[in-house]
């Protein structure tokens, strides 16, 4: 059995005002992850996702080149699993 892991991901580039948050939320739901995605004041996006290692790997592979975005940099940090998180919205 895979244990739960959580990732905090910061995405830099053209990722706001193009439907990127909805894209990420849909991708997380399809992958079975829990978490959230939100815009930050510096123009980047913060994503918190948690699930098993296979789900997280699939999410990261699929999120590399979403439509209309121009991702310049992605920073990924492992973080503490939050049991109260609901399915991604």
N, CA, C and O atoms as a GROMACS GRO file, in nm:
protein
  356
    1UNK      N    1   0.084  -0.120   0.000
    1UNK     CA    2   0.000   0.000   0.000
    1UNK      C    3   0.088   0.125   0.000
    1UNK      O    4   0.183   0.134   0.078
    2UNK      N    5   0.057   0.220  -0.086
    2UNK     CA    6   0.129   0.347  -0.089
    2UNK      C    7   0.078   0.437   0.022
    2UNK      O    8  -0.043   0.452   0.041
    3UNK      N    9   0.169   0.497   0.094
    3UNK     CA   10   0.128   0.593   0.196
    3UNK      C   11   0.106   0.729   0.130
    3UNK      O   12   0.156   0.756   0.021
    4UNK      N   13   0.031   0.813   0.198
    4UNK     CA   14   0.001   0.946   0.146
    4UNK      C   15   0.124   1.034   0.151
    4UNK      O   16   0.204   1.027   0.244
    5UNK      N   17   0.136   1.117   0.048
    5UNK     CA   18   0.239   1.220   0.041
    5UNK      C   19   0.171   1.350   0.002
    5UNK      O   20   0.063   1.349  -0.058
    6UNK      N   21   0.234   1.461   0.036
    6UNK     CA   22   0.180   1.592   0.000
    6UNK      C   23   0.290   1.675  -0.064
    6UNK      O   24   0.405   1.674  -0.020
    7UNK      N   25   0.252   1.749  -0.169
    7UNK     CA   26   0.345   1.837  -0.239
    7UNK      C   27   0.288   1.977  -0.243
    7UNK      O   28   0.169   1.998  -0.267
    8UNK      N   29   0.376   2.075  -0.217
    8UNK     CA   30   0.342   2.216  -0.238
    8UNK      C   31   0.422   2.256  -0.361
    8UNK      O   32   0.545   2.244  -0.365
    9UNK      N   33   0.351   2.305  -0.462
    9UNK     CA   34   0.412   2.333  -0.591
    9UNK      C   35   0.389   2.480  -0.624
    9UNK      O   36   0.277   2.531  -0.613
   10UNK      N   37   0.497   2.549  -0.664
   10UNK     CA   38   0.488   2.688  -0.707
   10UNK      C   39   0.518   2.690  -0.856
   10UNK      O   40   0.620   2.638  -0.901
   11UNK      N   41   0.428   2.751  -0.933
   11UNK     CA   42   0.440   2.754  -1.078
   11UNK      C   43   0.455   2.900  -1.121
   11UNK      O   44   0.372   2.985  -1.087
   12UNK      N   45   0.561   2.928  -1.196
   12UNK     CA   46   0.593   3.064  -1.241
   12UNK      C   47   0.585   3.072  -1.392
   12UNK      O   48   0.616   2.976  -1.463
   13UNK      N   49   0.544   3.188  -1.441
   13UNK     CA   50   0.530   3.211  -1.584
   13UNK      C   51   0.392   3.266  -1.613
   13UNK      O   52   0.331   3.331  -1.528
   14UNK      N   53   0.342   3.240  -1.732
   14UNK     CA   54   0.206   3.284  -1.769
   14UNK      C   55   0.108   3.178  -1.721
   14UNK      O   56   0.078   3.082  -1.792
   15UNK      N   57   0.057   3.196  -1.598
   15UNK     CA   58  -0.031   3.097  -1.538
   15UNK      C   59  -0.156   3.158  -1.473
   15UNK      O   60  -0.237   3.086  -1.415
   16UNK      N   61  -0.170   3.289  -1.482
   16UNK     CA   62  -0.290   3.353  -1.427
   16UNK      C   63  -0.373   3.412  -1.540
   16UNK      O   64  -0.320   3.456  -1.642
   17UNK      N   65  -0.506   3.412  -1.519
   17UNK     CA   66  -0.604   3.470  -1.612
   17UNK      C   67  -0.613   3.395  -1.745
   17UNK      O   68  -0.649   3.453  -1.848
   18UNK      N   69  -0.580   3.265  -1.742
   18UNK     CA   70  -0.588   3.184  -1.864
   18UNK      C   71  -0.658   3.050  -1.839
   18UNK      O   72  -0.657   2.962  -1.926
   19UNK      N   73  -0.719   3.035  -1.722
   19UNK     CA   74  -0.788   2.910  -1.690
   19UNK      C   75  -0.697   2.802  -1.632
   19UNK      O   76  -0.734   2.685  -1.625
   20UNK      N   77  -0.577   2.843  -1.592
   20UNK     CA   78  -0.481   2.746  -1.539
   20UNK      C   79  -0.529   2.682  -1.410
   20UNK      O   80  -0.513   2.561  -1.392
   21UNK      N   81  -0.586   2.758  -1.319
   21UNK     CA   82  -0.633   2.700  -1.193
   21UNK      C   83  -0.740   2.594  -1.217
   21UNK      O   84  -0.738   2.487  -1.155
   22UNK      N   85  -0.834   2.622  -1.307
   22UNK     CA   86  -0.939   2.524  -1.340
   22UNK      C   87  -0.876   2.400  -1.401
   22UNK      O   88  -0.917   2.288  -1.370
   23UNK      N   89  -0.779   2.420  -1.489
   23UNK     CA   90  -0.709   2.308  -1.552
   23UNK      C   91  -0.644   2.219  -1.445
   23UNK      O   92  -0.658   2.097  -1.448
   24UNK      N   93  -0.574   2.281  -1.351
   24UNK     CA   94  -0.505   2.208  -1.245
   24UNK      C   95  -0.606   2.136  -1.155
   24UNK      O   96  -0.586   2.020  -1.118
   25UNK      N   97  -0.714   2.205  -1.119
   25UNK     CA   98  -0.816   2.143  -1.033
   25UNK      C   99  -0.878   2.021  -1.102
   25UNK      O  100  -0.896   1.917  -1.039
   26UNK      N  101  -0.910   2.035  -1.231
   26UNK     CA  102  -0.966   1.921  -1.304
   26UNK      C  103  -0.868   1.806  -1.311
   26UNK      O  104  -0.905   1.690  -1.293
   27UNK      N  105  -0.742   1.836  -1.338
   27UNK     CA  106  -0.638   1.734  -1.346
   27UNK      C  107  -0.624   1.661  -1.212
   27UNK      O  108  -0.612   1.539  -1.209
   28UNK      N  109  -0.624   1.736  -1.103
   28UNK     CA  110  -0.612   1.676  -0.970
   28UNK      C  111  -0.732   1.585  -0.941
   28UNK      O  112  -0.716   1.476  -0.887
   29UNK      N  113  -0.852   1.630  -0.977
   29UNK     CA  114  -0.971   1.547  -0.956
   29UNK      C  115  -0.963   1.419  -1.037
   29UNK      O  116  -0.991   1.310  -0.986
   30UNK      N  117  -0.925   1.431  -1.163
   30UNK     CA  118  -0.914   1.314  -1.250
   30UNK      C  119  -0.809   1.215  -1.199
   30UNK      O  120  -0.822   1.094  -1.218
   31UNK      N  121  -0.706   1.267  -1.133
   31UNK     CA  122  -0.598   1.184  -1.082
   31UNK      C  123  -0.630   1.127  -0.945
   31UNK      O  124  -0.560   1.038  -0.898
   32UNK      N  125  -0.736   1.178  -0.879
   32UNK     CA  126  -0.776   1.129  -0.747
   32UNK      C  127  -0.707   1.197  -0.631
   32UNK      O  128  -0.702   1.143  -0.521
   33UNK      N  129  -0.652   1.316  -0.656
   33UNK     CA  130  -0.578   1.387  -0.551
   33UNK      C  131  -0.670   1.480  -0.472
   33UNK      O  132  -0.776   1.520  -0.519
   34UNK      N  133  -0.626   1.513  -0.353
   34UNK     CA  134  -0.690   1.614  -0.270
   34UNK      C  135  -0.600   1.736  -0.270
   34UNK      O  136  -0.479   1.725  -0.289
   35UNK      N  137  -0.660   1.856  -0.250
   35UNK     CA  138  -0.578   1.975  -0.240
   35UNK      C  139  -0.648   2.100  -0.286
   35UNK      O  140  -0.771   2.107  -0.288
   36UNK      N  141  -0.567   2.199  -0.322
   36UNK     CA  142  -0.619   2.327  -0.370
   36UNK      C  143  -0.517   2.392  -0.462
   36UNK      O  144  -0.401   2.352  -0.467
   37UNK      N  145  -0.563   2.492  -0.535
   37UNK     CA  146  -0.477   2.573  -0.621
   37UNK      C  147  -0.522   2.717  -0.605
   37UNK      O  148  -0.641   2.746  -0.602
   38UNK      N  149  -0.425   2.808  -0.596
   38UNK     CA  150  -0.461   2.950  -0.579
   38UNK      C  151  -0.356   3.040  -0.642
   38UNK      O  152  -0.238   3.006  -0.650
   39UNK      N  153  -0.404   3.157  -0.688
   39UNK     CA  154  -0.315   3.259  -0.742
   39UNK      C  155  -0.243   3.328  -0.627
   39UNK      O  156  -0.299   3.347  -0.520
   40UNK      N  157  -0.118   3.365  -0.651
   40UNK     CA  158  -0.041   3.443  -0.554
   40UNK      C  159  -0.022   3.584  -0.610
   40UNK      O  160  -0.029   3.605  -0.731
   41UNK      N  161   0.003   3.679  -0.523
   41UNK     CA  162   0.012   3.820  -0.563
   41UNK      C  163   0.131   3.849  -0.655
   41UNK      O  164   0.131   3.951  -0.724
   42UNK      N  165   0.231   3.763  -0.658
   42UNK     CA  166   0.348   3.785  -0.745
   42UNK      C  167   0.328   3.731  -0.886
   42UNK      O  168   0.422   3.731  -0.966
   43UNK      N  169   0.206   3.685  -0.919
   43UNK     CA  170   0.176   3.635  -1.053
   43UNK      C  171   0.195   3.485  -1.069
   43UNK      O  172   0.167   3.430  -1.175
   44UNK      N  173   0.242   3.419  -0.965
   44UNK     CA  174   0.261   3.274  -0.970
   44UNK      C  175   0.136   3.204  -0.916
   44UNK      O  176   0.041   3.269  -0.871
   45UNK      N  177   0.138   3.072  -0.920
   45UNK     CA  178   0.028   2.991  -0.868
   45UNK      C  179   0.085   2.891  -0.768
   45UNK      O  180   0.191   2.832  -0.791
   46UNK      N  181   0.014   2.873  -0.658
   46UNK     CA  182   0.051   2.774  -0.557
   46UNK      C  183  -0.047   2.657  -0.566
   46UNK      O  184  -0.168   2.677  -0.572
   47UNK      N  185   0.007   2.538  -0.567
   47UNK     CA  186  -0.075   2.416  -0.571
   47UNK      C  187  -0.036   2.331  -0.451
   47UNK      O  188   0.082   2.310  -0.426
   48UNK      N  189  -0.134   2.282  -0.379
   48UNK     CA  190  -0.110   2.184  -0.274
   48UNK      C  191  -0.189   2.060  -0.313
   48UNK      O  192  -0.312   2.065  -0.324
   49UNK      N  193  -0.119   1.949  -0.334
   49UNK     CA  194  -0.186   1.824  -0.369
   49UNK      C  195  -0.133   1.713  -0.281
   49UNK      O  196  -0.017   1.713  -0.241
   50UNK      N  197  -0.221   1.620  -0.251
   50UNK     CA  198  -0.177   1.503  -0.175
   50UNK      C  199  -0.250   1.379  -0.222
   50UNK      O  200  -0.366   1.382  -0.262
   51UNK      N  201  -0.176   1.270  -0.216
   51UNK     CA  202  -0.227   1.142  -0.260
   51UNK      C  203  -0.113   1.042  -0.254
   51UNK      O  204  -0.010   1.068  -0.191
   52UNK      N  205  -0.131   0.928  -0.319
   52UNK     CA  206  -0.022   0.831  -0.318
   52UNK      C  207   0.082   0.870  -0.423
   52UNK      O  208   0.057   0.955  -0.508
   53UNK      N  209   0.197   0.808  -0.416
   53UNK     CA  210   0.310   0.844  -0.502
   53UNK      C  211   0.276   0.832  -0.651
   53UNK      O  212   0.316   0.917  -0.731
   54UNK      N  213   0.204   0.728  -0.688
   54UNK     CA  214   0.168   0.708  -0.829
   54UNK      C  215   0.076   0.820  -0.880
   54UNK      O  216   0.095   0.870  -0.991
   55UNK      N  217  -0.022   0.860  -0.799
   55UNK     CA  218  -0.112   0.969  -0.837
   55UNK      C  219  -0.036   1.100  -0.852
   55UNK      O  220  -0.057   1.175  -0.947
   56UNK      N  221   0.054   1.127  -0.758
   56UNK     CA  222   0.133   1.250  -0.764
   56UNK      C  223   0.224   1.252  -0.886
   56UNK      O  224   0.239   1.356  -0.951
   57UNK      N  225   0.284   1.140  -0.918
   57UNK     CA  226   0.373   1.131  -1.034
   57UNK      C  227   0.294   1.158  -1.163
   57UNK      O  228   0.340   1.233  -1.249
   58UNK      N  229   0.178   1.099  -1.175
   58UNK     CA  230   0.092   1.120  -1.293
   58UNK      C  231   0.053   1.267  -1.304
   58UNK      O  232   0.056   1.324  -1.413
   59UNK      N  233   0.016   1.328  -1.192
   59UNK     CA  234  -0.021   1.469  -1.190
   59UNK      C  235   0.095   1.556  -1.238
   59UNK      O  236   0.076   1.644  -1.322
   60UNK      N  237   0.214   1.533  -1.186
   60UNK     CA  238   0.330   1.614  -1.223
   60UNK      C  239   0.365   1.597  -1.371
   60UNK      O  240   0.400   1.695  -1.437
   61UNK      N  241   0.356   1.477  -1.423
   61UNK     CA  242   0.388   1.454  -1.564
   61UNK      C  243   0.288   1.524  -1.656
   61UNK      O  244   0.327   1.579  -1.759
   62UNK      N  245   0.162   1.523  -1.619
   62UNK     CA  246   0.057   1.582  -1.702
   62UNK      C  247   0.055   1.733  -1.693
   62UNK      O  248   0.010   1.799  -1.787
   63UNK      N  249   0.102   1.790  -1.584
   63UNK     CA  250   0.094   1.934  -1.559
   63UNK      C  251   0.213   2.011  -1.616
   63UNK      O  252   0.230   2.128  -1.582
   64UNK      N  253   0.293   1.952  -1.700
   64UNK     CA  254   0.413   2.020  -1.751
   64UNK      C  255   0.385   2.121  -1.861
   64UNK      O  256   0.459   2.219  -1.874
   65UNK      N  257   0.281   2.102  -1.941
   65UNK     CA  258   0.257   2.190  -2.055
   65UNK      C  259   0.108   2.209  -2.081
   65UNK      O  260   0.059   2.168  -2.186
   66UNK      N  261   0.036   2.272  -1.988
   66UNK     CA  262  -0.108   2.290  -2.007
   66UNK      C  263  -0.137   2.394  -2.116
   66UNK      O  264  -0.053   2.478  -2.146
   67UNK      N  265  -0.257   2.388  -2.174
   67UNK     CA  266  -0.295   2.482  -2.280
   67UNK      C  267  -0.288   2.627  -2.233
   67UNK      O  268  -0.320   2.657  -2.118
   68UNK      N  269  -0.246   2.716  -2.322
   68UNK     CA  270  -0.240   2.862  -2.303
   68UNK      C  271  -0.136   2.909  -2.202
   68UNK      O  272  -0.114   3.030  -2.191
   69UNK      N  273  -0.074   2.821  -2.129
   69UNK     CA  274   0.024   2.865  -2.029
   69UNK      C  275   0.163   2.873  -2.091
   69UNK      O  276   0.189   2.819  -2.198
   70UNK      N  277   0.249   2.942  -2.020
   70UNK     CA  278   0.390   2.946  -2.055
   70UNK      C  279   0.467   2.933  -1.925
   70UNK      O  280   0.509   3.032  -1.865
   71UNK      N  281   0.485   2.810  -1.882
   71UNK     CA  282   0.550   2.784  -1.754
   71UNK      C  283   0.701   2.802  -1.769
   71UNK      O  284   0.764   2.739  -1.854
   72UNK      N  285   0.757   2.889  -1.687
   72UNK     CA  286   0.901   2.913  -1.687
   72UNK      C  287   0.972   2.831  -1.581
   72UNK      O  288   1.086   2.788  -1.601
   73UNK      N  289   0.905   2.809  -1.468
   73UNK     CA  290   0.971   2.739  -1.358
   73UNK      C  291   0.866   2.674  -1.269
   73UNK      O  292   0.758   2.729  -1.248
   74UNK      N  293   0.899   2.556  -1.217
   74UNK     CA  294   0.815   2.487  -1.120
   74UNK      C  295   0.904   2.448  -1.003
   74UNK      O  296   1.006   2.382  -1.020
   75UNK      N  297   0.864   2.490  -0.884
   75UNK     CA  298   0.935   2.452  -0.761
   75UNK      C  299   0.845   2.357  -0.684
   75UNK      O  300   0.727   2.387  -0.662
   76UNK      N  301   0.899   2.244  -0.642
   76UNK     CA  302   0.822   2.142  -0.572
   76UNK      C  303   0.885   2.117  -0.436
   76UNK      O  304   1.005   2.095  -0.426
   77UNK      N  305   0.802   2.120  -0.332
   77UNK     CA  306   0.846   2.090  -0.196
   77UNK      C  307   0.756   1.982  -0.138
   77UNK      O  308   0.634   1.989  -0.151
   78UNK      N  309   0.815   1.882  -0.076
   78UNK     CA  310   0.733   1.787  -0.002
   78UNK      C  311   0.691   1.855   0.127
   78UNK      O  312   0.769   1.926   0.190
   79UNK      N  313   0.566   1.832   0.167
   79UNK     CA  314   0.514   1.898   0.286
   79UNK      C  315   0.434   1.797   0.369
   79UNK      O  316   0.424   1.680   0.332
   80UNK      N  317   0.378   1.842   0.479
   80UNK     CA  318   0.306   1.756   0.571
   80UNK      C  319   0.166   1.726   0.515
   80UNK      O  320   0.098   1.816   0.466
   81UNK      N  321   0.126   1.600   0.522
   81UNK     CA  322  -0.008   1.558   0.479
   81UNK      C  323  -0.112   1.620   0.572
   81UNK      O  324  -0.097   1.616   0.694
   82UNK      N  325  -0.215   1.677   0.513
   82UNK     CA  326  -0.324   1.739   0.588
   82UNK      C  327  -0.448   1.652   0.573
   82UNK      O  328  -0.513   1.653   0.469
   83UNK      N  329  -0.480   1.579   0.677
   83UNK     CA  330  -0.590   1.482   0.670
   83UNK      C  331  -0.726   1.546   0.646
   83UNK      O  332  -0.818   1.480   0.598
   84UNK      N  333  -0.742   1.674   0.680
   84UNK     CA  334  -0.871   1.738   0.664
   84UNK      C  335  -0.898   1.790   0.524
   84UNK      O  336  -1.007   1.840   0.497
   85UNK      N  337  -0.801   1.780   0.433
   85UNK     CA  338  -0.821   1.828   0.296
   85UNK      C  339  -0.928   1.745   0.224
   85UNK      O  340  -0.938   1.624   0.244
   86UNK      N  341  -1.006   1.813   0.142
   86UNK     CA  342  -1.109   1.746   0.063
   86UNK      C  343  -1.056   1.727  -0.078
   86UNK      O  344  -0.947   1.775  -0.111
   87UNK      N  345  -1.133   1.658  -0.161
   87UNK     CA  346  -1.097   1.643  -0.302
   87UNK      C  347  -1.076   1.781  -0.363
   87UNK      O  348  -1.142   1.878  -0.325
   88UNK      N  349  -0.983   1.789  -0.457
   88UNK     CA  350  -0.952   1.916  -0.523
   88UNK      C  351  -1.074   1.980  -0.583
   88UNK      O  352  -1.163   1.913  -0.636
   89UNK      N  353  -1.078   2.113  -0.575
   89UNK     CA  354  -1.187   2.190  -0.636
   89UNK      C  355  -1.128   2.284  -0.738
   89UNK      O  356  -1.201   2.359  -0.802
   0.00000   0.00000   0.00000
